């Protein structure tokens, strides 16, 4: 039975997710569209502001508050569409897009937690993405019954793209 989370349920979702994220990702769940966008934007805003405060630059706080949530929403949509079309085109498997986006967004909560301290220790973003990748693999396998090997390879490929983007960004901003 699929549990649907609406906006008012987001604190309850986080309280169920944070203590045991792997167990949470194994259960069927789905967020409403407003909950998908608010969860992404809220996690990104908190993470971005904390990161900006750690860096002690006002510009970074503003960027974390306004720009990071917007880019996080766009990035999660691009990520979700990529996964959706990958399985549609190459595996002939059609996933429920809203449930897929729910899995993607919830799996990236640890990334936002780790990103909060990335101003102090930039490589922590990679660790956050690794945790998010593991949760995404578990979510795809358990929620949709997809092959673990295919999901692992897909997430590893996306991780390589993330690493290249992260390294490029780090080099350009220093």
C-alpha positions as a Markdown table, in Angstrom:
| # | Residue | x | y | z |
|---|---|---|---|---|
| 1 | Unk | 0.0 | 0.0 | 0.0 |
| 2 | Unk | 1.4 | 3.3 | -1.1 |
| 3 | Unk | 1.6 | 6.1 | 1.5 |
| 4 | Unk | 0.9 | 9.6 | 0.1 |
| 5 | Unk | 2.5 | 12.6 | 1.7 |
| 6 | Unk | 1.0 | 16.0 | 1.3 |
| 7 | Unk | 2.6 | 19.4 | 2.4 |
| 8 | Unk | 1.4 | 19.2 | 6.0 |
| 9 | Unk | 2.9 | 15.7 | 6.2 |
| 10 | Unk | 6.5 | 16.7 | 5.3 |
| 11 | Unk | 7.7 | 17.0 | 9.0 |
| 12 | Unk | 6.2 | 13.5 | 9.6 |
| 13 | Unk | 8.0 | 12.2 | 6.5 |
| 14 | Unk | 11.4 | 13.6 | 7.6 |
| 15 | Unk | 10.9 | 12.2 | 11.1 |
| 16 | Unk | 10.3 | 8.7 | 9.6 |
| 17 | Unk | 13.1 | 9.1 | 7.0 |
| 18 | Unk | 16.0 | 10.5 | 9.0 |
| 19 | Unk | 16.4 | 7.8 | 11.7 |
| 20 | Unk | 16.3 | 4.9 | 9.2 |
| 21 | Unk | 16.6 | 6.1 | 5.6 |
| 22 | Unk | 17.2 | 2.7 | 4.0 |
| 23 | Unk | 14.0 | 1.3 | 5.6 |
| 24 | Unk | 12.0 | 4.3 | 4.6 |
| 25 | Unk | 13.2 | 3.9 | 0.9 |
| 26 | Unk | 12.0 | 0.3 | 0.9 |
| 27 | Unk | 8.4 | 1.2 | 1.7 |
| 28 | Unk | 6.1 | 2.4 | -1.1 |
| 29 | Unk | 5.5 | 6.2 | -0.8 |
| 30 | Unk | 4.6 | 9.1 | -2.9 |
| 31 | Unk | 4.5 | 12.8 | -2.5 |
| 32 | Unk | 2.0 | 15.2 | -4.0 |
| 33 | Unk | 3.5 | 17.6 | -6.5 |
| 34 | Unk | 3.5 | 20.6 | -4.1 |
| 35 | Unk | 5.2 | 18.4 | -1.5 |
| 36 | Unk | 7.9 | 17.4 | -4.1 |
| 37 | Unk | 8.7 | 21.0 | -4.9 |
| 38 | Unk | 8.5 | 22.3 | -1.3 |
| 39 | Unk | 10.6 | 19.6 | 0.1 |
| 40 | Unk | 13.3 | 20.2 | -2.5 |
| 41 | Unk | 13.2 | 24.0 | -2.1 |
| 42 | Unk | 13.1 | 23.9 | 1.7 |
| 43 | Unk | 16.0 | 21.4 | 2.0 |
| 44 | Unk | 18.0 | 23.4 | -0.5 |
| 45 | Unk | 17.3 | 26.7 | 1.2 |
| 46 | Unk | 18.2 | 25.5 | 4.7 |
| 47 | Unk | 21.3 | 23.8 | 3.3 |
| 48 | Unk | 22.4 | 26.8 | 1.2 |
| 49 | Unk | 21.9 | 29.3 | 4.0 |
| 50 | Unk | 23.8 | 27.2 | 6.5 |
| 51 | Unk | 26.6 | 26.8 | 4.0 |
| 52 | Unk | 26.6 | 30.5 | 3.3 |
| 53 | Unk | 26.8 | 31.3 | 7.1 |
| 54 | Unk | 29.7 | 28.9 | 7.4 |
| 55 | Unk | 31.5 | 30.6 | 4.6 |
| 56 | Unk | 30.8 | 34.0 | 6.3 |
| 57 | Unk | 29.9 | 35.7 | 3.0 |
| 58 | Unk | 26.6 | 37.5 | 2.7 |
| 59 | Unk | 26.5 | 36.8 | -1.0 |
| 60 | Unk | 26.7 | 33.0 | -0.3 |
| 61 | Unk | 23.8 | 33.3 | 2.2 |
| 62 | Unk | 21.6 | 35.1 | -0.5 |
| 63 | Unk | 22.7 | 32.6 | -3.1 |
| 64 | Unk | 21.8 | 29.7 | -0.8 |
| 65 | Unk | 18.4 | 31.2 | 0.0 |
| 66 | Unk | 17.3 | 32.1 | -3.5 |
| 67 | Unk | 19.4 | 30.5 | -6.2 |
| 68 | Unk | 20.2 | 27.1 | -4.7 |
| 69 | Unk | 16.5 | 26.1 | -4.2 |
| 70 | Unk | 15.7 | 27.1 | -7.8 |
| 71 | Unk | 18.7 | 25.2 | -9.2 |
| 72 | Unk | 17.9 | 22.2 | -7.0 |
| 73 | Unk | 14.3 | 22.0 | -8.2 |
| 74 | Unk | 15.5 | 22.2 | -11.9 |
| 75 | Unk | 18.3 | 19.7 | -11.2 |
| 76 | Unk | 16.0 | 17.2 | -9.6 |
| 77 | Unk | 13.5 | 17.5 | -12.5 |
| 78 | Unk | 16.3 | 17.0 | -15.0 |
| 79 | Unk | 17.6 | 14.0 | -12.9 |
| 80 | Unk | 14.1 | 12.5 | -12.7 |
| 81 | Unk | 13.4 | 13.0 | -16.5 |
| 82 | Unk | 16.8 | 11.4 | -17.2 |
| 83 | Unk | 16.0 | 8.3 | -15.1 |
| 84 | Unk | 12.4 | 8.1 | -16.5 |
| 85 | Unk | 13.5 | 8.3 | -20.1 |
| 86 | Unk | 16.5 | 6.0 | -19.5 |
| 87 | Unk | 14.2 | 3.2 | -18.4 |
| 88 | Unk | 11.5 | 4.0 | -20.9 |
| 89 | Unk | 13.9 | 4.0 | -23.9 |
| 90 | Unk | 16.5 | 1.5 | -23.0 |
| 91 | Unk | 14.6 | -0.9 | -20.7 |
| 92 | Unk | 11.0 | -0.6 | -22.0 |
| 93 | Unk | 9.9 | 0.1 | -18.4 |
| 94 | Unk | 7.5 | 2.9 | -17.8 |
| 95 | Unk | 7.7 | 4.3 | -14.3 |
| 96 | Unk | 5.1 | 6.4 | -12.5 |
| 97 | Unk | 6.8 | 9.8 | -12.9 |
| 98 | Unk | 5.4 | 11.4 | -9.7 |
| 99 | Unk | 6.4 | 8.4 | -7.6 |
| 100 | Unk | 9.8 | 8.5 | -9.3 |
| 101 | Unk | 10.3 | 12.1 | -8.5 |
| 102 | Unk | 9.2 | 11.4 | -4.9 |
| 103 | Unk | 12.0 | 8.8 | -4.7 |
| 104 | Unk | 14.5 | 11.1 | -6.2 |
| 105 | Unk | 13.7 | 14.1 | -4.0 |
| 106 | Unk | 13.6 | 12.0 | -0.7 |
| 107 | Unk | 16.9 | 10.2 | -1.7 |
| 108 | Unk | 18.6 | 13.6 | -2.0 |
| 109 | Unk | 17.8 | 14.8 | 1.5 |
| 110 | Unk | 21.2 | 13.4 | 2.8 |
| 111 | Unk | 23.0 | 15.4 | 0.0 |
| 112 | Unk | 21.5 | 18.6 | 1.3 |
| 113 | Unk | 22.5 | 17.7 | 4.9 |
| 114 | Unk | 26.1 | 17.1 | 3.8 |
| 115 | Unk | 26.1 | 20.2 | 1.5 |
| 116 | Unk | 25.4 | 22.4 | 4.6 |
| 117 | Unk | 29.1 | 22.0 | 5.6 |
| 118 | Unk | 30.5 | 22.0 | 2.1 |
| 119 | Unk | 31.8 | 25.6 | 2.5 |
| 120 | Unk | 34.1 | 24.2 | 5.3 |
| 121 | Unk | 34.9 | 20.9 | 3.5 |
| 122 | Unk | 34.0 | 20.9 | -0.2 |
| 123 | Unk | 34.5 | 17.2 | -0.9 |
| 124 | Unk | 31.7 | 16.4 | 1.6 |
| 125 | Unk | 29.4 | 17.1 | -1.3 |
| 126 | Unk | 30.7 | 13.9 | -2.9 |
| 127 | Unk | 29.9 | 11.9 | 0.2 |
| 128 | Unk | 26.4 | 13.4 | 0.3 |
| 129 | Unk | 25.9 | 12.4 | -3.4 |
| 130 | Unk | 27.2 | 8.9 | -2.6 |
| 131 | Unk | 24.6 | 8.5 | 0.2 |
| 132 | Unk | 21.9 | 9.9 | -2.1 |
| 133 | Unk | 22.9 | 7.4 | -4.8 |
| 134 | Unk | 22.7 | 4.4 | -2.4 |
| 135 | Unk | 19.2 | 5.6 | -1.3 |
| 136 | Unk | 18.2 | 6.1 | -5.0 |
| 137 | Unk | 19.3 | 2.6 | -5.9 |
| 138 | Unk | 17.4 | 1.1 | -3.0 |
| 139 | Unk | 14.3 | 3.2 | -3.9 |
| 140 | Unk | 14.4 | 2.3 | -7.6 |
| 141 | Unk | 14.9 | -1.4 | -6.8 |
| 142 | Unk | 12.3 | -1.7 | -4.0 |
| 143 | Unk | 9.7 | 0.8 | -5.3 |
| 144 | Unk | 9.7 | -0.3 | -8.9 |
| 145 | Unk | 11.2 | -3.7 | -8.9 |
| 146 | Unk | 14.1 | -2.7 | -11.2 |
| 147 | Unk | 17.3 | -4.7 | -11.6 |
| 148 | Unk | 19.9 | -3.6 | -8.9 |
| 149 | Unk | 22.8 | -4.0 | -11.4 |
| 150 | Unk | 21.2 | -1.6 | -14.0 |
| 151 | Unk | 20.2 | 0.9 | -11.3 |
| 152 | Unk | 23.7 | 0.8 | -9.8 |
| 153 | Unk | 25.3 | 1.4 | -13.2 |
| 154 | Unk | 23.0 | 4.3 | -13.9 |
| 155 | Unk | 23.6 | 6.0 | -10.6 |
| 156 | Unk | 27.4 | 5.4 | -11.0 |
| 157 | Unk | 27.2 | 7.1 | -14.4 |
| 158 | Unk | 25.3 | 10.0 | -13.0 |
| 159 | Unk | 27.8 | 10.1 | -10.1 |
| 160 | Unk | 30.6 | 10.5 | -12.6 |
| 161 | Unk | 28.7 | 13.4 | -14.2 |
| 162 | Unk | 28.2 | 15.0 | -10.8 |
| 163 | Unk | 31.9 | 14.6 | -10.0 |
| 164 | Unk | 32.9 | 16.3 | -13.2 |
| 165 | Unk | 30.4 | 19.2 | -12.6 |
| 166 | Unk | 31.5 | 19.5 | -8.9 |
| 167 | Unk | 35.2 | 19.5 | -9.8 |
| 168 | Unk | 34.6 | 22.1 | -12.6 |
| 169 | Unk | 32.6 | 24.3 | -10.3 |
| 170 | Unk | 35.3 | 24.1 | -7.6 |
| 171 | Unk | 38.0 | 25.0 | -10.0 |
| 172 | Unk | 36.0 | 27.9 | -11.5 |
| 173 | Unk | 35.1 | 29.4 | -8.2 |
| 174 | Unk | 38.5 | 29.3 | -6.6 |
